[in-house]
Amino acid sequence: MRTAQWNNQIIAQSDDTVVVEGNVYFPMNSLKENYFNKTDTSTVCGWKGNASYFDIIVDGETNKDAAWYYPTPKSAAIEITNHVAFWKGIKIS
């Protein structure tokens, strides 16, 4: 079972993760939704597609754009459909 933690809270937990380019992607349904807020931020990856982001909010503290996902990934990255990855101090174990 893998977990994603920030600010001493588990924000996602799953035994069905996918690793791509060293990033652990958690299924969308493994997120504890009360900690996530969609943002307007987006970026583009040449082989995965357009990424969207979430702020993570725990105990009143916001970690801006600390999670990302590909709403409609390109075919080369189809395995990360409906999955979310983390950065900016999110601890994965």
FIMAR-707160 format. One record per atom (N, C-alpha, C): residue in three letters; atom name; residue number from 1; x negated, y negated, z negated. Coordinates in nm, 3 decimals. Example, Ala and Ser with C-alpha at 12.3 -4.5 7.8 and 13.67 -1.06 7.14 Angstrom:
% residues 2
+-----+----+-----+---------+---------+---------+
|   r |  a |   k |       x |       y |       z |
+-----+----+-----+---------+---------+---------+
| Ala |  N |   1 |  -1.319 |   0.569 |  -0.780 |
| Ala | CA |   1 |  -1.230 |   0.450 |  -0.780 |
| Ala |  C |   1 |  -1.320 |   0.330 |  -0.780 |
| Ser |  N |   2 |  -1.285 |   0.225 |  -0.708 |
| Ser | CA |   2 |  -1.367 |   0.106 |  -0.714 |
| Ser |  C |   2 |  -1.290 |  -0.003 |  -0.787 |
+-----+----+-----+---------+---------+---------+
***
This chain:
% residues 93
+-----+----+-----+---------+---------+---------+
|   r |  a |   k |       x |       y |       z |
+-----+----+-----+---------+---------+---------+
| Met |  N |   1 |  -0.085 |   0.119 |   0.000 |
| Met | CA |   1 |   0.000 |   0.000 |   0.000 |
| Met |  C |   1 |  -0.089 |  -0.124 |   0.000 |
| Arg |  N |   2 |  -0.067 |  -0.212 |   0.096 |
| Arg | CA |   2 |  -0.143 |  -0.337 |   0.102 |
| Arg |  C |   2 |  -0.057 |  -0.450 |   0.047 |
| Thr |  N |   3 |  -0.124 |  -0.546 |  -0.013 |
| Thr | CA |   3 |  -0.053 |  -0.662 |  -0.067 |
| Thr |  C |   3 |  -0.121 |  -0.791 |  -0.021 |
| Ala |  N |   4 |  -0.041 |  -0.896 |  -0.011 |
| Ala | CA |   4 |  -0.089 |  -1.031 |   0.012 |
| Ala |  C |   4 |  -0.049 |  -1.111 |  -0.110 |
| Gln |  N |   5 |  -0.146 |  -1.182 |  -0.170 |
| Gln | CA |   5 |  -0.120 |  -1.259 |  -0.292 |
| Gln |  C |   5 |  -0.172 |  -1.401 |  -0.278 |
| Trp |  N |   6 |  -0.100 |  -1.491 |  -0.340 |
| Trp | CA |   6 |  -0.147 |  -1.629 |  -0.352 |
| Trp |  C |   6 |  -0.090 |  -1.688 |  -0.479 |
| Asn |  N |   7 |  -0.173 |  -1.763 |  -0.548 |
| Asn | CA |   7 |  -0.131 |  -1.831 |  -0.670 |
| Asn |  C |   7 |  -0.072 |  -1.730 |  -0.771 |
| Asn |  N |   8 |  -0.138 |  -1.615 |  -0.781 |
| Asn | CA |   8 |  -0.101 |  -1.508 |  -0.876 |
| Asn |  C |   8 |   0.035 |  -1.445 |  -0.849 |
| Gln |  N |   9 |   0.084 |  -1.455 |  -0.727 |
| Gln | CA |   9 |   0.211 |  -1.391 |  -0.691 |
| Gln |  C |   9 |   0.192 |  -1.303 |  -0.567 |
| Ile |  N |  10 |   0.255 |  -1.188 |  -0.568 |
| Ile | CA |  10 |   0.258 |  -1.105 |  -0.448 |
| Ile |  C |  10 |   0.361 |  -1.166 |  -0.354 |
| Ile |  N |  11 |   0.316 |  -1.201 |  -0.233 |
| Ile | CA |  11 |   0.405 |  -1.265 |  -0.136 |
| Ile |  C |  11 |   0.447 |  -1.170 |  -0.024 |
| Ala |  N |  12 |   0.373 |  -1.058 |  -0.009 |
| Ala | CA |  12 |   0.408 |  -0.954 |   0.088 |
| Ala |  C |  12 |   0.345 |  -0.824 |   0.042 |
| Gln |  N |  13 |   0.413 |  -0.713 |   0.074 |
| Gln | CA |  13 |   0.362 |  -0.582 |   0.034 |
| Gln |  C |  13 |   0.416 |  -0.478 |   0.131 |
| Ser |  N |  14 |   0.325 |  -0.392 |   0.184 |
| Ser | CA |  14 |   0.369 |  -0.291 |   0.280 |
| Ser |  C |  14 |   0.264 |  -0.182 |   0.297 |
| Asp |  N |  15 |   0.310 |  -0.065 |   0.334 |
| Asp | CA |  15 |   0.219 |   0.042 |   0.371 |
| Asp |  C |  15 |   0.222 |   0.062 |   0.524 |
| Asp |  N |  16 |   0.276 |  -0.037 |   0.595 |
| Asp | CA |  16 |   0.289 |  -0.030 |   0.741 |
| Asp |  C |  16 |   0.229 |  -0.155 |   0.805 |
| Thr |  N |  17 |   0.103 |  -0.185 |   0.775 |
| Thr | CA |  17 |   0.036 |  -0.303 |   0.829 |
| Thr |  C |  17 |  -0.040 |  -0.267 |   0.957 |
| Val |  N |  18 |  -0.075 |  -0.371 |   1.033 |
| Val | CA |  18 |  -0.152 |  -0.355 |   1.156 |
| Val |  C |  18 |  -0.272 |  -0.449 |   1.146 |
| Val |  N |  19 |  -0.392 |  -0.402 |   1.181 |
| Val | CA |  19 |  -0.511 |  -0.486 |   1.179 |
| Val |  C |  19 |  -0.551 |  -0.521 |   1.321 |
| Val |  N |  20 |  -0.559 |  -0.652 |   1.348 |
| Val | CA |  20 |  -0.601 |  -0.703 |   1.479 |
| Val |  C |  20 |  -0.704 |  -0.812 |   1.455 |
| Glu |  N |  21 |  -0.820 |  -0.797 |   1.516 |
| Glu | CA |  21 |  -0.930 |  -0.894 |   1.503 |
| Glu |  C |  21 |  -0.962 |  -0.922 |   1.357 |
| Gly |  N |  22 |  -0.955 |  -0.820 |   1.272 |
| Gly | CA |  22 |  -0.989 |  -0.835 |   1.131 |
| Gly |  C |  22 |  -0.878 |  -0.894 |   1.045 |
| Asn |  N |  23 |  -0.767 |  -0.931 |   1.105 |
| Asn | CA |  23 |  -0.653 |  -0.985 |   1.030 |
| Asn |  C |  23 |  -0.550 |  -0.876 |   1.005 |
| Val |  N |  24 |  -0.501 |  -0.870 |   0.882 |
| Val | CA |  24 |  -0.400 |  -0.772 |   0.846 |
| Val |  C |  24 |  -0.263 |  -0.835 |   0.869 |
| Tyr |  N |  25 |  -0.184 |  -0.773 |   0.955 |
| Tyr | CA |  25 |  -0.050 |  -0.820 |   0.987 |
| Tyr |  C |  25 |   0.052 |  -0.736 |   0.911 |
| Phe |  N |  26 |   0.137 |  -0.803 |   0.834 |
| Phe | CA |  26 |   0.241 |  -0.739 |   0.754 |
| Phe |  C |  26 |   0.374 |  -0.747 |   0.829 |
| Pro |  N |  27 |   0.455 |  -0.642 |   0.819 |
| Pro | CA |  27 |   0.587 |  -0.650 |   0.881 |
| Pro |  C |  27 |   0.667 |  -0.767 |   0.823 |
| Met |  N |  28 |   0.741 |  -0.835 |   0.908 |
| Met | CA |  28 |   0.821 |  -0.950 |   0.865 |
| Met |  C |  28 |   0.913 |  -0.913 |   0.748 |
| Asn |  N |  29 |   0.967 |  -0.791 |   0.750 |
| Asn | CA |  29 |   1.061 |  -0.753 |   0.643 |
| Asn |  C |  29 |   0.991 |  -0.721 |   0.511 |
| Ser |  N |  30 |   0.858 |  -0.727 |   0.507 |
| Ser | CA |  30 |   0.785 |  -0.704 |   0.382 |
| Ser |  C |  30 |   0.757 |  -0.835 |   0.307 |
| Leu |  N |  31 |   0.790 |  -0.948 |   0.369 |
| Leu | CA |  31 |   0.766 |  -1.078 |   0.306 |
| Leu |  C |  31 |   0.868 |  -1.105 |   0.197 |
| Lys |  N |  32 |   0.823 |  -1.166 |   0.090 |
| Lys | CA |  32 |   0.915 |  -1.216 |  -0.012 |
| Lys |  C |  32 |   0.959 |  -1.355 |   0.035 |
| Glu |  N |  33 |   1.072 |  -1.357 |   0.103 |
| Glu | CA |  33 |   1.116 |  -1.474 |   0.181 |
| Glu |  C |  33 |   1.122 |  -1.604 |   0.102 |
| Asn |  N |  34 |   1.147 |  -1.597 |  -0.028 |
| Asn | CA |  34 |   1.159 |  -1.720 |  -0.106 |
| Asn |  C |  34 |   1.029 |  -1.799 |  -0.112 |
| Tyr |  N |  35 |   0.916 |  -1.739 |  -0.075 |
| Tyr | CA |  35 |   0.787 |  -1.808 |  -0.076 |
| Tyr |  C |  35 |   0.749 |  -1.868 |   0.060 |
| Phe |  N |  36 |   0.831 |  -1.849 |   0.162 |
| Phe | CA |  36 |   0.795 |  -1.887 |   0.298 |
| Phe |  C |  36 |   0.888 |  -1.994 |   0.354 |
| Asn |  N |  37 |   0.827 |  -2.091 |   0.424 |
| Asn | CA |  37 |   0.902 |  -2.197 |   0.489 |
| Asn |  C |  37 |   0.844 |  -2.219 |   0.629 |
| Lys |  N |  38 |   0.924 |  -2.201 |   0.733 |
| Lys | CA |  38 |   0.876 |  -2.221 |   0.869 |
| Lys |  C |  38 |   0.833 |  -2.366 |   0.889 |
| Thr |  N |  39 |   0.728 |  -2.384 |   0.969 |
| Thr | CA |  39 |   0.681 |  -2.518 |   1.001 |
| Thr |  C |  39 |   0.692 |  -2.541 |   1.152 |
| Asp |  N |  40 |   0.660 |  -2.661 |   1.195 |
| Asp | CA |  40 |   0.662 |  -2.694 |   1.337 |
| Asp |  C |  40 |   0.528 |  -2.667 |   1.404 |
| Thr |  N |  41 |   0.429 |  -2.621 |   1.328 |
| Thr | CA |  41 |   0.296 |  -2.597 |   1.382 |
| Thr |  C |  41 |   0.298 |  -2.479 |   1.479 |
| Ser |  N |  42 |   0.223 |  -2.493 |   1.588 |
| Ser | CA |  42 |   0.207 |  -2.382 |   1.682 |
| Ser |  C |  42 |   0.068 |  -2.389 |   1.743 |
| Thr |  N |  43 |   0.017 |  -2.273 |   1.780 |
| Thr | CA |  43 |  -0.110 |  -2.263 |   1.849 |
| Thr |  C |  43 |  -0.095 |  -2.159 |   1.959 |
| Val |  N |  44 |  -0.197 |  -2.151 |   2.046 |
| Val | CA |  44 |  -0.193 |  -2.056 |   2.156 |
| Val |  C |  44 |  -0.317 |  -1.968 |   2.153 |
| Cys |  N |  45 |  -0.297 |  -1.839 |   2.168 |
| Cys | CA |  45 |  -0.405 |  -1.743 |   2.184 |
| Cys |  C |  45 |  -0.393 |  -1.688 |   2.326 |
| Gly |  N |  46 |  -0.503 |  -1.684 |   2.398 |
| Gly | CA |  46 |  -0.501 |  -1.642 |   2.537 |
| Gly |  C |  46 |  -0.446 |  -1.502 |   2.560 |
| Trp |  N |  47 |  -0.468 |  -1.410 |   2.466 |
| Trp | CA |  47 |  -0.420 |  -1.273 |   2.490 |
| Trp |  C |  47 |  -0.303 |  -1.232 |   2.402 |
| Lys |  N |  48 |  -0.277 |  -1.307 |   2.293 |
| Lys | CA |  48 |  -0.164 |  -1.273 |   2.205 |
| Lys |  C |  48 |  -0.041 |  -1.359 |   2.233 |
| Gly |  N |  49 |  -0.061 |  -1.482 |   2.276 |
| Gly | CA |  49 |   0.052 |  -1.569 |   2.306 |
| Gly |  C |  49 |   0.060 |  -1.689 |   2.214 |
| Asn |  N |  50 |   0.182 |  -1.741 |   2.196 |
| Asn | CA |  50 |   0.206 |  -1.860 |   2.114 |
| Asn |  C |  50 |   0.236 |  -1.819 |   1.970 |
| Ala |  N |  51 |   0.160 |  -1.876 |   1.877 |
| Ala | CA |  51 |   0.178 |  -1.847 |   1.735 |
| Ala |  C |  51 |   0.261 |  -1.956 |   1.668 |
| Ser |  N |  52 |   0.342 |  -1.915 |   1.573 |
| Ser | CA |  52 |   0.417 |  -2.006 |   1.487 |
| Ser |  C |  52 |   0.369 |  -1.984 |   1.343 |
| Tyr |  N |  53 |   0.400 |  -2.080 |   1.255 |
| Tyr | CA |  53 |   0.343 |  -2.078 |   1.121 |
| Tyr |  C |  53 |   0.446 |  -2.093 |   1.010 |
| Phe |  N |  54 |   0.406 |  -2.048 |   0.891 |
| Phe | CA |  54 |   0.481 |  -2.068 |   0.768 |
| Phe |  C |  54 |   0.393 |  -2.139 |   0.667 |
| Asp |  N |  55 |   0.452 |  -2.230 |   0.590 |
| Asp | CA |  55 |   0.391 |  -2.275 |   0.465 |
| Asp |  C |  55 |   0.424 |  -2.169 |   0.361 |
| Ile |  N |  56 |   0.336 |  -2.151 |   0.264 |
| Ile | CA |  56 |   0.364 |  -2.062 |   0.152 |
| Ile |  C |  56 |   0.376 |  -2.150 |   0.028 |
| Ile |  N |  57 |   0.486 |  -2.136 |  -0.042 |
| Ile | CA |  57 |   0.514 |  -2.220 |  -0.159 |
| Ile |  C |  57 |   0.533 |  -2.130 |  -0.280 |
| Val |  N |  58 |   0.444 |  -2.145 |  -0.379 |
| Val | CA |  58 |   0.450 |  -2.065 |  -0.502 |
| Val |  C |  58 |   0.433 |  -2.160 |  -0.620 |
| Asp |  N |  59 |   0.525 |  -2.153 |  -0.714 |
| Asp | CA |  59 |   0.521 |  -2.236 |  -0.836 |
| Asp |  C |  59 |   0.499 |  -2.383 |  -0.805 |
| Gly |  N |  60 |   0.566 |  -2.432 |  -0.702 |
| Gly | CA |  60 |   0.560 |  -2.574 |  -0.668 |
| Gly |  C |  60 |   0.437 |  -2.615 |  -0.588 |
| Glu |  N |  61 |   0.346 |  -2.523 |  -0.562 |
| Glu | CA |  61 |   0.227 |  -2.554 |  -0.483 |
| Glu |  C |  61 |   0.247 |  -2.503 |  -0.340 |
| Thr |  N |  62 |   0.205 |  -2.585 |  -0.243 |
| Thr | CA |  62 |   0.221 |  -2.550 |  -0.102 |
| Thr |  C |  62 |   0.087 |  -2.520 |  -0.038 |
| Asn |  N |  63 |   0.078 |  -2.407 |   0.030 |
| Asn | CA |  63 |  -0.038 |  -2.371 |   0.110 |
| Asn |  C |  63 |   0.006 |  -2.388 |   0.256 |
| Lys |  N |  64 |  -0.029 |  -2.502 |   0.314 |
| Lys | CA |  64 |   0.019 |  -2.544 |   0.445 |
| Lys |  C |  64 |  -0.027 |  -2.451 |   0.557 |
| Asp |  N |  65 |   0.070 |  -2.403 |   0.634 |
| Asp | CA |  65 |   0.042 |  -2.320 |   0.752 |
| Asp |  C |  65 |  -0.049 |  -2.200 |   0.720 |
| Ala |  N |  66 |  -0.028 |  -2.138 |   0.607 |
| Ala | CA |  66 |  -0.115 |  -2.029 |   0.560 |
| Ala |  C |  66 |  -0.077 |  -1.893 |   0.617 |
| Ala |  N |  67 |   0.032 |  -1.885 |   0.690 |
| Ala | CA |  67 |   0.073 |  -1.759 |   0.752 |
| Ala |  C |  67 |   0.114 |  -1.787 |   0.896 |
| Trp |  N |  68 |   0.083 |  -1.692 |   0.984 |
| Trp | CA |  68 |   0.121 |  -1.709 |   1.124 |
| Trp |  C |  68 |   0.176 |  -1.580 |   1.181 |
| Tyr |  N |  69 |   0.253 |  -1.597 |   1.289 |
| Tyr | CA |  69 |   0.313 |  -1.483 |   1.357 |
| Tyr |  C |  69 |   0.335 |  -1.521 |   1.504 |
| Tyr |  N |  70 |   0.356 |  -1.419 |   1.585 |
| Tyr | CA |  70 |   0.380 |  -1.439 |   1.728 |
| Tyr |  C |  70 |   0.525 |  -1.397 |   1.756 |
| Pro |  N |  71 |   0.616 |  -1.494 |   1.773 |
| Pro | CA |  71 |   0.757 |  -1.459 |   1.794 |
| Pro |  C |  71 |   0.779 |  -1.367 |   1.914 |
| Thr |  N |  72 |   0.705 |  -1.392 |   2.022 |
| Thr | CA |  72 |   0.714 |  -1.306 |   2.141 |
| Thr |  C |  72 |   0.572 |  -1.285 |   2.193 |
| Pro |  N |  73 |   0.498 |  -1.193 |   2.130 |
| Pro | CA |  73 |   0.359 |  -1.173 |   2.172 |
| Pro |  C |  73 |   0.350 |  -1.117 |   2.314 |
| Lys |  N |  74 |   0.237 |  -1.145 |   2.378 |
| Lys | CA |  74 |   0.212 |  -1.088 |   2.510 |
| Lys |  C |  74 |   0.200 |  -0.936 |   2.498 |
| Ser |  N |  75 |   0.211 |  -0.867 |   2.609 |
| Ser | CA |  75 |   0.212 |  -0.720 |   2.608 |
| Ser |  C |  75 |   0.086 |  -0.660 |   2.546 |
| Ala |  N |  76 |  -0.028 |  -0.726 |   2.557 |
| Ala | CA |  76 |  -0.153 |  -0.674 |   2.499 |
| Ala |  C |  76 |  -0.147 |  -0.671 |   2.347 |
| Ala |  N |  77 |  -0.057 |  -0.749 |   2.288 |
| Ala | CA |  77 |  -0.047 |  -0.758 |   2.142 |
| Ala |  C |  77 |   0.089 |  -0.713 |   2.090 |
| Ile |  N |  78 |   0.154 |  -0.628 |   2.164 |
| Ile | CA |  78 |   0.291 |  -0.587 |   2.130 |
| Ile |  C |  78 |   0.301 |  -0.527 |   1.990 |
| Glu |  N |  79 |   0.192 |  -0.467 |   1.939 |
| Glu | CA |  79 |   0.197 |  -0.404 |   1.806 |
| Glu |  C |  79 |   0.215 |  -0.504 |   1.692 |
| Ile |  N |  80 |   0.196 |  -0.633 |   1.718 |
| Ile | CA |  80 |   0.217 |  -0.731 |   1.610 |
| Ile |  C |  80 |   0.352 |  -0.802 |   1.621 |
| Thr |  N |  81 |   0.440 |  -0.751 |   1.705 |
| Thr | CA |  81 |   0.576 |  -0.804 |   1.709 |
| Thr |  C |  81 |   0.638 |  -0.791 |   1.571 |
| Asn |  N |  82 |   0.702 |  -0.898 |   1.524 |
| Asn | CA |  82 |   0.766 |  -0.901 |   1.391 |
| Asn |  C |  82 |   0.669 |  -0.876 |   1.277 |
| His |  N |  83 |   0.543 |  -0.921 |   1.293 |
| His | CA |  83 |   0.442 |  -0.910 |   1.189 |
| His |  C |  83 |   0.381 |  -1.047 |   1.160 |
| Val |  N |  84 |   0.331 |  -1.064 |   1.038 |
| Val | CA |  84 |   0.277 |  -1.191 |   0.990 |
| Val |  C |  84 |   0.137 |  -1.168 |   0.934 |
| Ala |  N |  85 |   0.044 |  -1.259 |   0.965 |
| Ala | CA |  85 |  -0.092 |  -1.255 |   0.911 |
| Ala |  C |  85 |  -0.116 |  -1.379 |   0.825 |
| Phe |  N |  86 |  -0.222 |  -1.375 |   0.746 |
| Phe | CA |  86 |  -0.250 |  -1.480 |   0.648 |
| Phe |  C |  86 |  -0.394 |  -1.529 |   0.654 |
| Trp |  N |  87 |  -0.414 |  -1.649 |   0.605 |
| Trp | CA |  87 |  -0.547 |  -1.707 |   0.586 |
| Trp |  C |  87 |  -0.537 |  -1.811 |   0.477 |
| Lys |  N |  88 |  -0.631 |  -1.904 |   0.467 |
| Lys | CA |  88 |  -0.629 |  -2.015 |   0.372 |
| Lys |  C |  88 |  -0.617 |  -1.968 |   0.227 |
| Gly |  N |  89 |  -0.700 |  -1.871 |   0.190 |
| Gly | CA |  89 |  -0.706 |  -1.830 |   0.050 |
| Gly |  C |  89 |  -0.607 |  -1.723 |   0.009 |
| Ile |  N |  90 |  -0.531 |  -1.669 |   0.102 |
| Ile | CA |  90 |  -0.440 |  -1.560 |   0.069 |
| Ile |  C |  90 |  -0.525 |  -1.435 |   0.051 |
| Lys |  N |  91 |  -0.509 |  -1.369 |  -0.064 |
| Lys | CA |  91 |  -0.587 |  -1.250 |  -0.094 |
| Lys |  C |  91 |  -0.514 |  -1.126 |  -0.043 |
| Ile |  N |  92 |  -0.584 |  -1.049 |   0.040 |
| Ile | CA |  92 |  -0.529 |  -0.924 |   0.092 |
| Ile |  C |  92 |  -0.602 |  -0.810 |   0.023 |
| Ser |  N |  93 |  -0.525 |  -0.719 |  -0.031 |
| Ser | CA |  93 |  -0.588 |  -0.603 |  -0.097 |
| Ser |  C |  93 |  -0.510 |  -0.478 |  -0.064 |
+-----+----+-----+---------+---------+---------+
***
